[in-house]
């Protein structure tokens, strides 16, 4: 079950994000950041539960749209609910909502070592369109490069969608 996040969900979203992005080089977003995103125009914040695993929300997706372009900012599913179909459900709902709001292109970046995320995005027709070094984080340890993705018609219907996001 996937639904739009409400202002009161900011704390839950921060907790989910922290459990998904827990490496020393990660920077989980706090409750204040989540509240700001939920309240921002053009930002889509989704929560989802893998009800066959746990009843409470265990995944989130945040994307933002400007004109006919959208960017996937983050997608995370708690470790206990990974491989349950929740990530796919979140992406599917996001694509439906973004398409309905006028987005024709989606950008995302994926850590090249994140095989699960790569497989998920490729299953929606996304293809890498280059390689970007990790310049967005000041991390004490090096990370693998990010792969910018562009999706094709299967992902967004008739219009191509491109993608940018660091996903674990």
N, CA, C and O atoms as a DFTB+ gen file, in Angstrom:
672 C
 N C O
     1  1       0.836      -1.179       0.000
     2  2       0.000       0.000       0.000
     3  2       0.883       1.244       0.000
     4  3       1.751       1.389       0.860
     5  1       0.670       2.128      -0.943
     6  2       1.453       3.351      -1.089
     7  2       0.512       4.549      -1.033
     8  3      -0.554       4.545      -1.650
     9  1       0.920       5.573      -0.286
    10  2       0.104       6.783      -0.189
    11  2       1.010       8.009      -0.060
    12  3       2.191       7.901       0.271
    13  1       0.424       9.170      -0.328
    14  2       1.159      10.422      -0.160
    15  2       1.397      10.689       1.319
    16  3       0.530      10.452       2.161
    17  1       2.582      11.183       1.613
    18  2       2.918      11.546       2.985
    19  2       2.215      12.846       3.357
    20  3       2.023      13.732       2.524
    21  1       1.842      12.933       4.610
    22  2       1.207      14.127       5.179
    23  2       2.201      14.818       6.104
    24  3       3.195      14.205       6.492
    25  1       1.964      16.076       6.470
    26  2       2.903      16.784       7.348
    27  2       3.250      16.016       8.628
    28  3       4.391      16.070       9.086
    29  1       2.301      15.318       9.196
    30  2       2.564      14.556      10.413
    31  2       3.442      13.331      10.206
    32  3       3.818      12.675      11.178
    33  1       3.776      13.010       8.965
    34  2       4.603      11.841       8.652
    35  2       6.098      12.154       8.609
    36  3       6.902      11.251       8.378
    37  1       6.487      13.402       8.824
    38  2       7.891      13.796       8.684
    39  2       8.817      12.986       9.594
    40  3       9.888      12.566       9.156
    41  1       8.434      12.764      10.829
    42  2       9.266      11.990      11.753
    43  2       9.426      10.547      11.301
    44  3      10.523       9.991      11.357
    45  1       8.343       9.949      10.857
    46  2       8.388       8.575      10.344
    47  2       9.277       8.495       9.109
    48  3      10.070       7.563       8.969
    49  1       9.146       9.465       8.220
    50  2       9.977       9.477       7.019
    51  2      11.456       9.596       7.375
    52  3      12.294       8.930       6.766
    53  1      11.783      10.429       8.344
    54  2      13.175      10.581       8.775
    55  2      13.701       9.270       9.355
    56  3      14.845       8.894       9.101
    57  1      12.875       8.578      10.128
    58  2      13.297       7.303      10.716
    59  2      13.526       6.243       9.636
    60  3      14.505       5.499       9.689
    61  1      12.626       6.178       8.663
    62  2      12.796       5.225       7.563
    63  2      14.066       5.561       6.781
    64  3      14.861       4.675       6.469
    65  1      14.249       6.830       6.471
    66  2      15.426       7.245       5.710
    67  2      16.708       6.888       6.457
    68  3      17.663       6.402       5.851
    69  1      16.738       7.124       7.759
    70  2      17.929       6.805       8.555
    71  2      18.216       5.306       8.563
    72  3      19.380       4.904       8.555
    73  1      17.177       4.476       8.578
    74  2      17.410       3.028       8.594
    75  2      17.864       2.513       7.225
    76  3      18.484       1.454       7.132
    77  1      17.558       3.257       6.176
    78  2      17.946       2.851       4.821
    79  2      19.331       3.339       4.446
    80  3      20.038       2.683       3.682
    81  1      19.719       4.475       4.973
    82  2      20.987       5.095       4.613
    83  2      21.825       5.248       5.873
    84  3      21.905       6.327       6.460
    85  1      22.448       4.142       6.279
    86  2      23.120       4.095       7.575
    87  2      24.636       3.922       7.498
    88  3      25.278       3.678       8.519
    89  1      25.214       4.045       6.308
    90  2      26.670       3.962       6.200
    91  2      27.283       5.258       6.722
    92  3      26.630       6.302       6.698
    93  1      28.527       5.206       7.192
    94  2      29.164       6.434       7.704
    95  2      29.178       7.574       6.690
    96  3      29.127       8.740       7.080
    97  1      29.245       7.263       5.410
    98  2      29.295       8.310       4.393
    99  2      27.909       8.831       4.009
   100  3      27.801       9.822       3.287
   101  1      26.854       8.174       4.484
   102  2      25.488       8.612       4.186
   103  2      25.113       9.791       5.077
   104  3      25.659       9.981       6.164
   105  1      24.174      10.564       4.581
   106  2      23.642      11.689       5.346
   107  2      22.127      11.580       5.364
   108  3      21.455      12.185       4.528
   109  1      21.581      10.818       6.302
   110  2      20.112      10.707       6.356
   111  2      19.477      12.068       6.616
   112  3      20.038      12.915       7.310
   113  1      18.304      12.253       6.045
   114  2      17.582      13.505       6.207
   115  2      16.788      13.475       7.501
   116  3      16.171      12.462       7.830
   117  1      16.800      14.576       8.233
   118  2      16.122      14.631       9.522
   119  2      14.650      15.037       9.358
   120  3      14.181      15.302       8.251
   121  1      13.948      15.078      10.474
   122  2      12.515      15.389      10.461
   123  2      12.227      16.766       9.869
   124  3      11.259      16.938       9.129
   125  1      13.073      17.749      10.195
   126  2      12.863      19.098       9.662
   127  2      12.983      19.109       8.131
   128  3      12.197      19.761       7.443
   129  1      13.963      18.389       7.618
   130  2      14.132      18.319       6.161
   131  2      12.929      17.636       5.518
   132  3      12.445      18.069       4.472
   133  1      12.457      16.575       6.146
   134  2      11.293      15.864       5.597
   135  2      10.056      16.758       5.626
   136  3       9.285      16.783       4.667
   137  1       9.865      17.480       6.710
   138  2       8.708      18.376       6.813
   139  2       8.759      19.441       5.720
   140  3       7.734      19.781       5.128
   141  1       9.949      19.962       5.457
   142  2      10.100      20.974       4.411
   143  2       9.776      20.385       3.038
   144  3       9.115      21.031       2.224
   145  1      10.235      19.168       2.781
   146  2       9.949      18.530       1.501
   147  2       8.452      18.264       1.332
   148  3       7.886      18.523       0.270
   149  1       7.815      17.748       2.383
   150  2       6.380      17.458       2.312
   151  2       5.592      18.727       1.985
   152  3       4.614      18.681       1.238
   153  1       6.018      19.847       2.543
   154  2       5.296      21.114       2.360
   155  2       5.648      21.839       1.061
   156  3       4.988      22.814       0.704
   157  1       6.662      21.383       0.363
   158  2       7.130      22.094      -0.832
   159  2       6.267      21.816      -2.051
   160  3       5.929      20.663      -2.320
   161  1       5.906      22.861      -2.792
   162  2       5.156      22.654      -4.033
   163  2       6.032      21.895      -5.038
   164  3       7.243      22.106      -5.100
   165  1       5.422      21.035      -5.801
   166  2       6.152      20.290      -6.812
   167  2       6.925      19.102      -6.288
   168  3       7.617      18.426      -7.051
   169  1       6.820      18.832      -4.987
   170  2       7.530      17.685      -4.404
   171  2       6.519      16.591      -4.094
   172  3       5.480      16.837      -3.481
   173  1       6.840      15.393      -4.527
   174  2       6.017      14.216      -4.281
   175  2       6.688      13.382      -3.202
   176  3       7.810      12.913      -3.393
   177  1       6.025      13.192      -2.080
   178  2       6.537      12.382      -0.979
   179  2       5.579      11.219      -0.777
   180  3       4.397      11.413      -0.492
   181  1       6.100      10.014      -0.927
   182  2       5.284       8.809      -0.778
   183  2       5.804       7.941       0.346
   184  3       7.009       7.860       0.585
   185  1       4.880       7.295       1.032
   186  2       5.188       6.276       2.031
   187  2       4.530       4.986       1.576
   188  3       3.474       5.005       0.945
   189  1       5.161       3.867       1.901
   190  2       4.577       2.594       1.517
   191  2       4.840       1.524       2.551
   192  3       5.837       1.560       3.272
   193  1       3.930       0.574       2.608
   194  2       4.061      -0.567       3.510
   195  2       3.983      -1.851       2.701
   196  3       3.198      -1.972       1.761
   197  1       4.812      -2.795       3.089
   198  2       4.731      -4.146       2.528
   199  2       3.870      -4.916       3.512
   200  3       4.386      -5.611       4.387
   201  1       2.565      -4.794       3.371
   202  2       1.635      -5.286       4.386
   203  2       1.749      -6.784       4.627
   204  3       1.344      -7.259       5.688
   205  1       2.281      -7.534       3.689
   206  2       2.480      -8.967       3.915
   207  2       3.715      -9.232       4.776
   208  3       3.942     -10.365       5.202
   209  1       4.528      -8.174       5.039
   210  2       5.711      -8.309       5.888
   211  2       5.486      -7.593       7.214
   212  3       5.613      -8.197       8.279
   213  1       5.150      -6.301       7.149
   214  2       4.829      -5.501       8.340
   215  2       3.698      -4.537       7.965
   216  3       3.555      -4.163       6.801
   217  1       2.913      -4.147       8.939
   218  2       1.776      -3.263       8.656
   219  2       2.178      -1.798       8.545
   220  3       1.546      -1.035       7.814
   221  1       3.227      -1.398       9.267
   222  2       3.638       0.006       9.286
   223  2       4.416       0.363       8.020
   224  3       5.035      -0.507       7.406
   225  1       4.388       1.637       7.630
   226  2       5.195       2.053       6.484
   227  2       6.671       1.689       6.684
   228  3       7.229       1.865       7.767
   229  1       7.277       1.184       5.628
   230  2       8.660       0.739       5.690
   231  2       9.451       1.203       4.474
   232  3      10.577       0.757       4.255
   233  1       8.865       2.095       3.684
   234  2       9.559       2.597       2.506
   235  2       9.102       3.995       2.182
   236  3       7.999       4.404       2.544
   237  1       9.968       4.735       1.489
   238  2       9.627       6.094       1.096
   239  2      10.232       6.407      -0.250
   240  3      11.213       5.793      -0.670
   241  1       9.645       7.353      -0.908
   242  2      10.149       7.876      -2.179
   243  2       9.864       9.366      -2.185
   244  3       8.769       9.802      -1.830
   245  1      10.860      10.144      -2.593
   246  2      10.690      11.584      -2.716
   247  2      11.185      11.988      -4.101
   248  3      12.303      11.660      -4.498
   249  1      10.338      12.699      -4.818
   250  2      10.686      13.214      -6.148
   251  2      10.198      14.647      -6.229
   252  3       9.269      15.042      -5.525
   253  1      10.825      15.413      -7.085
   254  2      10.350      16.777      -7.303
   255  2      10.187      17.000      -8.796
   256  3      10.894      16.420      -9.620
   257  1       9.229      17.862      -9.114
   258  2       8.913      18.149     -10.508
   259  2       8.998      19.640     -10.751
   260  3       8.575      20.451      -9.927
   261  1       9.553      19.982     -11.898
   262  2       9.568      21.365     -12.384
   263  2       9.257      21.291     -13.871
   264  3       9.968      20.644     -14.640
   265  1       8.198      21.953     -14.255
   266  2       7.718      21.915     -15.650
   267  2       7.492      20.463     -16.048
   268  3       6.749      19.747     -15.377
   269  1       8.122      20.020     -17.130
   270  2       7.878      18.644     -17.575
   271  2       9.003      17.693     -17.199
   272  3       9.118      16.611     -17.775
   273  1       9.844      18.090     -16.225
   274  2      10.927      17.232     -15.756
   275  2      10.745      16.921     -14.275
   276  3      10.229      17.734     -13.508
   277  1      11.179      15.731     -13.898
   278  2      11.128      15.324     -12.496
   279  2      12.467      14.701     -12.127
   280  3      13.200      14.213     -12.987
   281  1      12.770      14.727     -10.840
   282  2      13.997      14.140     -10.327
   283  2      13.652      13.268      -9.131
   284  3      12.975      13.714      -8.205
   285  1      14.109      12.044      -9.152
   286  2      13.943      11.147      -8.017
   287  2      15.042      11.488      -7.024
   288  3      16.222      11.257      -7.290
   289  1      14.656      12.037      -5.883
   290  2      15.624      12.481      -4.884
   291  2      16.089      11.342      -3.997
   292  3      17.275      11.238      -3.683
   293  1      15.168      10.495      -3.594
   294  2      15.541       9.359      -2.757
   295  2      14.460       8.294      -2.818
   296  3      13.275       8.583      -2.982
   297  1      14.900       7.074      -2.682
   298  2      14.022       5.912      -2.580
   299  2      14.681       4.989      -1.575
   300  3      15.858       4.656      -1.713
   301  1      13.939       4.576      -0.573
   302  2      14.502       3.670       0.418
   303  2      13.450       2.738       0.969
   304  3      12.297       3.119       1.170
   305  1      13.868       1.508       1.209
   306  2      13.026       0.500       1.847
   307  2      13.838      -0.076       3.002
   308  3      15.002      -0.435       2.827
   309  1      13.231      -0.164       4.171
   310  2      13.946      -0.679       5.338
   311  2      14.465      -2.086       5.058
   312  3      13.862      -2.835       4.289
   313  1      15.587      -2.441       5.685
   314  2      16.189      -3.748       5.411
   315  2      15.226      -4.932       5.558
   316  3      15.292      -5.867       4.760
   317  1      14.352      -4.919       6.535
   318  2      13.431      -6.044       6.753
   319  2      12.425      -6.220       5.622
   320  3      11.873      -7.307       5.449
   321  1      12.183      -5.173       4.856
   322  2      11.165      -5.232       3.798
   323  2      11.732      -5.198       2.386
   324  3      10.982      -5.107       1.414
   325  1      13.051      -5.270       2.272
   326  2      13.636      -5.298       0.934
   327  2      13.282      -6.598       0.237
   328  3      13.096      -7.630       0.882
   329  1      13.192      -6.543      -1.064
   330  2      12.825      -7.688      -1.910
   331  2      11.378      -8.122      -1.686
   332  3      11.018      -9.268      -1.957
   333  1      10.552      -7.202      -1.190
   334  2       9.138      -7.512      -0.951
   335  2       8.229      -6.931      -2.032
   336  3       7.022      -7.175      -2.022
   337  1       8.794      -6.167      -2.960
   338  2       7.995      -5.496      -3.983
   339  2       7.635      -4.069      -3.605
   340  3       7.001      -3.364      -4.390
   341  1       8.032      -3.634      -2.412
   342  2       7.676      -2.290      -1.961
   343  2       8.383      -1.209      -2.787
   344  3       7.764      -0.201      -3.128
   345  1       9.644      -1.395      -3.108
   346  2      10.353      -0.425      -3.945
   347  2       9.666      -0.273      -5.290
   348  3       9.488       0.843      -5.776
   349  1       9.283      -1.382      -5.891
   350  2       8.580      -1.360      -7.178
   351  2       7.243      -0.628      -7.042
   352  3       6.881       0.165      -7.911
   353  1       6.508      -0.888      -5.958
   354  2       5.221      -0.226      -5.744
   355  2       5.405       1.287      -5.597
   356  3       4.613       2.061      -6.134
   357  1       6.439       1.708      -4.877
   358  2       6.705       3.139      -4.711
   359  2       7.049       3.796      -6.049
   360  3       6.532       4.867      -6.365
   361  1       7.919       3.158      -6.832
   362  2       8.293       3.727      -8.129
   363  2       7.088       3.768      -9.061
   364  3       6.883       4.757      -9.765
   365  1       6.301       2.715      -9.072
   366  2       5.113       2.675      -9.934
   367  2       4.162       3.820      -9.606
   368  3       3.696       4.519     -10.504
   369  1       3.876       4.011      -8.325
   370  2       2.977       5.097      -7.911
   371  2       3.573       6.459      -8.256
   372  3       2.863       7.352      -8.718
   373  1       4.876       6.615      -8.031
   374  2       5.516       7.894      -8.341
   375  2       5.414       8.199      -9.828
   376  3       5.111       9.329     -10.210
   377  1       5.662       7.208     -10.662
   378  2       5.584       7.437     -12.102
   379  2       4.168       7.810     -12.525
   380  3       3.980       8.689     -13.366
   381  1       3.182       7.150     -11.948
   382  2       1.788       7.497     -12.253
   383  2       1.498       8.943     -11.866
   384  3       0.945       9.702     -12.662
   385  1       1.869       9.324     -10.648
   386  2       1.586      10.672     -10.157
   387  2       2.367      11.737     -10.931
   388  3       1.827      12.793     -11.258
   389  1       3.636      11.455     -11.219
   390  2       4.449      12.419     -11.952
   391  2       3.939      12.605     -13.370
   392  3       3.884      13.728     -13.872
   393  1       3.570      11.519     -14.013
   394  2       3.014      11.604     -15.374
   395  2       1.722      12.415     -15.351
   396  3       1.502      13.263     -16.215
   397  1       0.863      12.154     -14.355
   398  2      -0.411      12.880     -14.254
   399  2      -0.199      14.371     -14.002
   400  3      -1.044      15.189     -14.369
   401  1       0.928      14.728     -13.377
   402  2       1.202      16.139     -13.100
   403  2       1.940      16.825     -14.247
   404  3       2.254      18.012     -14.155
   405  1       2.221      16.093     -15.326
   406  2       2.829      16.696     -16.500
   407  2       4.291      16.376     -16.735
   408  3       4.875      16.890     -17.689
   409  1       4.900      15.554     -15.910
   410  2       6.312      15.212     -16.123
   411  2       6.453      14.286     -17.317
   412  3       5.688      13.336     -17.479
   413  1       7.431      14.573     -18.140
   414  2       7.725      13.734     -19.296
   415  2       9.115      13.117     -19.187
   416  3       9.448      12.195     -19.931
   417  1       9.918      13.621     -18.267
   418  2      11.286      13.154     -18.085
   419  2      11.563      12.998     -16.602
   420  3      11.184      13.853     -15.801
   421  1      12.223      11.911     -16.235
   422  2      12.623      11.669     -14.843
   423  2      14.114      11.427     -14.804
   424  3      14.644      10.637     -15.585
   425  1      14.792      12.106     -13.896
   426  2      16.223      11.941     -13.701
   427  2      16.464      11.213     -12.398
   428  3      15.739      11.419     -11.424
   429  1      17.486      10.356     -12.370
   430  2      17.928       9.738     -11.125
   431  2      19.360       9.318     -11.265
   432  3      19.845       9.107     -12.377
   433  1      20.047       9.192     -10.147
   434  2      21.395       8.653     -10.111
   435  2      21.399       7.496      -9.138
   436  3      20.761       7.542      -8.086
   437  1      22.124       6.466      -9.503
   438  2      22.210       5.262      -8.690
   439  2      23.669       4.946      -8.432
   440  3      24.487       5.009      -9.350
   441  1      24.005       4.611      -7.209
   442  2      25.345       4.139      -6.883
   443  2      25.602       2.902      -7.737
   444  3      24.814       1.956      -7.711
   445  1      26.675       2.902      -8.478
   446  2      26.917       1.796      -9.409
   447  2      27.078       0.446      -8.723
   448  3      26.999      -0.588      -9.387
   449  1      27.300       0.428      -7.426
   450  2      27.402      -0.825      -6.687
   451  2      26.073      -1.325      -6.152
   452  3      26.018      -2.391      -5.538
   453  1      25.012      -0.584      -6.372
   454  2      23.701      -0.948      -5.833
   455  2      22.944      -1.792      -6.861
   456  3      22.119      -1.281      -7.618
   457  1      23.238      -3.080      -6.871
   458  2      22.662      -3.981      -7.870
   459  2      21.138      -4.051      -7.798
   460  3      20.477      -4.122      -8.834
   461  1      20.575      -4.033      -6.597
   462  2      19.112      -4.113      -6.471
   463  2      18.436      -2.906      -7.115
   464  3      17.443      -3.051      -7.828
   465  1      18.979      -1.716      -6.862
   466  2      18.403      -0.501      -7.452
   467  2      18.590      -0.493      -8.966
   468  3      17.681      -0.118      -9.707
   469  1      19.756      -0.903      -9.417
   470  2      20.000      -0.957     -10.865
   471  2      18.992      -1.880     -11.536
   472  3      18.428      -1.535     -12.575
   473  1      18.765      -3.043     -10.955
   474  2      17.805      -3.997     -11.531
   475  2      16.393      -3.416     -11.516
   476  3      15.655      -3.566     -12.490
   477  1      16.011      -2.759     -10.429
   478  2      14.682      -2.162     -10.337
   479  2      14.481      -1.124     -11.440
   480  3      13.505      -1.197     -12.187
   481  1      15.386      -0.169     -11.547
   482  2      15.219       0.890     -12.539
   483  2      15.273       0.350     -13.962
   484  3      14.528       0.804     -14.829
   485  1      16.151      -0.616     -14.203
   486  2      16.211      -1.215     -15.544
   487  2      14.910      -1.938     -15.879
   488  3      14.502      -1.970     -17.040
   489  1      14.255      -2.519     -14.873
   490  2      12.996      -3.216     -15.138
   491  2      11.902      -2.252     -15.597
   492  3      10.916      -2.670     -16.204
   493  1      12.079      -0.965     -15.307
   494  2      11.145       0.065     -15.772
   495  2      11.593       0.670     -17.096
   496  3      10.970       1.610     -17.591
   497  1      12.667       0.142     -17.673
   498  2      13.153       0.625     -18.952
   499  2      14.224       1.699     -18.857
   500  3      14.621       2.248     -19.884
   501  1      14.702       2.016     -17.670
   502  2      15.734       3.037     -17.510
   503  2      17.070       2.512     -18.038
   504  3      17.397       1.335     -17.890
   505  1      17.819       3.401     -18.647
   506  2      19.136       3.070     -19.181
   507  2      20.147       4.103     -18.701
   508  3      19.831       5.291     -18.627
   509  1      21.373       3.659     -18.370
   510  2      22.398       4.634     -17.973
   511  2      22.719       5.571     -19.130
   512  3      22.750       5.156     -20.289
   513  1      22.954       6.827     -18.808
   514  2      23.279       7.811     -19.837
   515  2      24.632       8.457     -19.585
   516  3      24.946       9.485     -20.185
   517  1      25.422       7.879     -18.723
   518  2      26.742       8.424     -18.446
   519  2      27.249       7.907     -17.121
   520  3      26.743       6.924     -16.580
   521  1      28.249       8.581     -16.612
   522  2      28.832       8.213     -15.328
   523  2      29.253       9.497     -14.637
   524  3      29.912      10.346     -15.239
   525  1      28.879       9.637     -13.391
   526  2      29.203      10.841     -12.640
   527  2      29.968      10.461     -11.385
   528  3      29.518       9.594     -10.636
   529  1      31.112      11.084     -11.133
   530  2      31.810      10.816      -9.878
   531  2      30.963      11.324      -8.722
   532  3      30.141      12.224      -8.894
   533  1      31.165      10.748      -7.550
   534  2      30.388      11.162      -6.383
   535  2      30.952      12.476      -5.865
   536  3      31.886      12.486      -5.063
   537  1      30.380      13.585      -6.327
   538  2      30.849      14.897      -5.901
   539  2      29.852      15.555      -4.959
   540  3      30.050      16.696      -4.541
   541  1      28.782      14.844      -4.624
   542  2      27.739      15.440      -3.799
   543  2      27.945      15.181      -2.322
   544  3      27.217      15.732      -1.496
   545  1      28.914      14.360      -1.971
   546  2      29.125      14.029      -0.568
   547  2      30.568      14.293      -0.175
   548  3      31.490      13.995      -0.933
   549  1      30.758      14.848       1.001
   550  2      32.089      14.985       1.567
   551  2      32.273      13.795       2.504
   552  3      32.039      13.901       3.708
   553  1      32.685      12.682       1.951
   554  2      32.769      11.448       2.720
   555  2      34.217      11.132       3.059
   556  3      35.111      11.402       2.257
   557  1      34.462      10.560       4.241
   558  2      35.821      10.204       4.617
   559  2      36.352       9.013       3.810
   560  3      37.565       8.823       3.711
   561  1      35.460       8.221       3.240
   562  2      35.875       7.083       2.432
   563  2      35.294       7.242       1.040
   564  3      34.179       7.740       0.885
   565  1      36.048       6.820       0.014
   566  2      35.521       6.978      -1.341
   567  2      34.325       6.075      -1.585
   568  3      34.216       4.990      -1.015
   569  1      33.432       6.543      -2.442
   570  2      32.263       5.765      -2.846
   571  2      32.370       5.490      -4.328
   572  3      33.140       6.134      -5.040
   573  1      31.608       4.550      -4.775
   574  2      31.607       4.277      -6.202
   575  2      30.914       5.408      -6.937
   576  3      30.221       6.229      -6.336
   577  1      31.110       5.438      -8.228
   578  2      30.512       6.482      -9.049
   579  2      29.012       6.323      -9.130
   580  3      28.474       5.231      -8.951
   581  1      28.351       7.420      -9.402
   582  2      26.907       7.402      -9.622
   583  2      26.657       7.224     -11.108
   584  3      27.394       7.752     -11.941
   585  1      25.620       6.482     -11.429
   586  2      25.221       6.281     -12.811
   587  2      23.956       7.081     -13.078
   588  3      22.889       6.730     -12.574
   589  1      24.055       8.159     -13.868
   590  2      22.834       8.868     -14.261
   591  2      22.019       7.984     -15.205
   592  3      22.577       7.338     -16.092
   593  1      20.721       7.956     -15.016
   594  2      19.845       7.118     -15.830
   595  2      18.854       7.963     -16.594
   596  3      18.438       9.030     -16.141
   597  1      18.484       7.469     -17.761
   598  2      17.383       8.026     -18.542
   599  2      16.438       6.875     -18.840
   600  3      16.864       5.800     -19.260
   601  1      15.181       7.105     -18.626
   602  2      14.217       6.056     -18.900
   603  2      13.621       6.232     -20.279
   604  3      13.699       7.302     -20.882
   605  1      13.031       5.170     -20.758
   606  2      12.392       5.208     -22.056
   607  2      10.883       5.191     -21.911
   608  3      10.368       5.298     -20.798
   609  1      10.176       5.062     -23.003
   610  2       8.721       5.090     -22.998
   611  2       8.039       4.115     -22.042
   612  3       6.977       4.457     -21.522
   613  1       8.586       2.909     -21.771
   614  2       7.863       2.035     -20.842
   615  2       7.706       2.646     -19.452
   616  3       6.747       2.332     -18.746
   617  1       8.631       3.512     -19.050
   618  2       8.579       4.060     -17.706
   619  2       7.553       5.168     -17.591
   620  3       6.809       5.207     -16.610
   621  1       7.486       6.058     -18.545
   622  2       6.607       7.217     -18.438
   623  2       5.500       7.221     -19.482
   624  3       4.892       8.264     -19.724
   625  1       5.233       6.121     -20.084
   626  2       4.204       6.131     -21.113
   627  2       4.810       6.547     -22.435
   628  3       5.858       6.030     -22.823
   629  1       4.172       7.472     -23.136
   630  2       4.632       7.871     -24.467
   631  2       5.828       8.804     -24.424
   632  3       6.584       8.870     -25.393
   633  1       6.023       9.528     -23.327
   634  2       7.128      10.477     -23.250
   635  2       8.305       9.853     -22.524
   636  3       8.107       9.147     -21.536
   637  1       9.540      10.096     -22.992
   638  2      10.700       9.562     -22.278
   639  2      10.857      10.262     -20.940
   640  3      10.504      11.431     -20.789
   641  1      11.392       9.530     -19.972
   642  2      11.679      10.107     -18.657
   643  2      13.135       9.829     -18.342
   644  3      13.587       8.696     -18.506
   645  1      13.878      10.820     -17.898
   646  2      15.281      10.655     -17.526
   647  2      15.367      10.639     -16.005
   648  3      14.387      10.975     -15.340
   649  1      16.514      10.256     -15.429
   650  2      16.594      10.101     -13.993
   651  2      17.906      10.445     -13.268
   652  3      18.954      10.126     -13.831
   653  1      17.960      11.122     -11.961
   654  2      19.120      11.421     -11.073
   655  2      18.787      11.096      -9.635
   656  3      17.835      11.663      -9.100
   657  1      19.511      10.224      -8.988
   658  2      19.272       9.898      -7.574
   659  2      20.354       8.991      -7.052
   660  3      20.847       8.134      -7.785
   661  1      20.733       9.156      -5.814
   662  2      21.631       8.211      -5.187
   663  2      20.774       7.292      -4.364
   664  3      20.099       7.729      -3.432
   665  1      20.795       6.083      -4.685
   666  2      19.896       5.088      -4.121
   667  2      20.717       3.933      -3.620
   668  3      21.689       3.525      -4.257
   669  1      20.345       3.423      -2.519
   670  2      21.071       2.319      -1.935
   671  2      20.304       1.050      -2.065
   672  3      20.769       0.000      -1.623
